[in-house]
C-alpha cells in the first residue's frame, strides 16, 4: 500500500478472484439497482446458483424489507470468511485501469482507495472529497450493520474528477497495450463488457499521482472555476454510491478511537472516472409513488398554489418532448398514471433544478401519508411501466448537464438527492474487486 496524503489517495492491496473463477457468475450489479424489480434479482440468483459470486457478498436492497436482514447479514459475513479461507482471491498492490463498454459507449476508470479523513458528506462540506447530493442519514444504519464486522468491502462507488485536459486516466488508455491484462469478459444480463488492466509500471503510477496533485493545487483549482484564492479545493465528487461511501465514513468515525489511524477501514475502495469522459452519460433518476392514499393532484395544487399547472398529454411522446424542451421560467416534469400522461408545470420554482422542485413536494406528501412508498428508478421505460400500474404514479424528470456538476457543488453545495445517475440501471457498476477492511 502507498499513501498520498495531500490528495487523499491510497494505492491499495486489491483482491481479485483467481483465474479459476467464472467471472460472468462472479460479477453482479450494484445492490441499489432494480429495487422494485425482484424478478431481476431472481434471474441473477438462477444464473449464479452455487458458484462463487459477489451476489453472496452483498445485500440487494430489493430484500431490505423482507424481515430477515440479520440472517442475511450474518450469512454475507460468513461467506466473506469462507471465500478468504478457500483462497479464492489474488492480491494486487497496484492501481487498476478498467473499461466498461455498454450500449456502444466505453467508460474508462481507475481503481484506488480514498482516505475517509478527507471526506465529509454533511451539508456545507468543504472537504477534498464531497457528496454531490443530499445524504439521507436515516439510510445509513442498515448499511452500517452490513459493513460493521465485515472482512471485505466490494465497491460500486464511482467518484468523479474534473479533468478537462485528460491528464489522469486518459494517459493509461493510450498506454493500454503496455499494461498487464487481468480480466476481460461479458457481464451477465446484457450489461456489456468489462476489462481490467494492472498498472505495474511505477512511472505510470507516478504520472497518475502527479496529475491528481496538479488538479488539487489551489491556484489551478481556483483559476479553473474563477473562484477566490482561499476557496477549499474539491478534487473528488461523488458520482454513484454516495450512501455507500457515507456508510464507510460513518463506520470509520465510529471505530477509529479504538483502532487508531492506520486501520484499513480508514480508506474506501472506489473507481474514479473523468466527468469529461465521452462514454459517461448523466441520466435522470425518476420517481414512482406506490399505493396512493388520496388525490395527489389536489395535494400538489395545495402545495404549489397558483404556481401549479397540470396539462394532459396525448401520449408518452408528447410528454417526453415537453419535458426535454422545458419552458422559460418554469420547471416541467412528466407525469405517468394509469389514466395516461401529462406534465406538471411549476412557475417561479424555488429550486435550481426540476428535481428539487418536485422532491420538496414528494417528501411532504409521503411524510403525511399520501403514499405507502416512494422509489427512485433508473430508465425511462421502467418509470412508465411502473407509473401506469393501478394505484401508482410516476414522475419523469429531465437530465442535467454533467459539465455543470463540479461548479454547482462548489457554489451551491450538494444537489437534491437522486438528481442524476451515471447511466441506466444495467449500465451501473458491477462488483468485481474487493479489499480487506478488517
Secondary structure, DSSP 8 states (H G I E B T S, - for coil): -EEEGGGTEEE--EEEE-TTS-HHHH-EE-TTSSTT-HHHHHHHHHHHTTS--GGGGS--GGGTTSS-HHHHHHHHHHHHHHHHHTT-EEEE-SEEEEEEEETTEEEEEEEEEEEGGGEE-STT--SSEE-SB---GGGHHHHHHHHTT-SEE----EEEE--TT--SSHHHHHTGGGSEEEEEEE-TTT--EEEEEEE--HHHHHHHHHHHHHHT-HHHHHHHHT--TT-----EEEEE-HHHHHHHHHHHHHHHHHH-TT-GGGEEEEEEEETT-TT--EEEEEEEEEEE-S-HHHHHHHHHGGGEEEEEESSHHHHHHHHHH-BTTEEEEEEEETTEEEEEEEES-SSSSHHHHHHHHHHHHHHTTSEEEEEEEESHHHHHHHHTSTT-EEEE-----GGGHHHHHHHH-SB-TT-EEES-GGGS-EE--BEE--
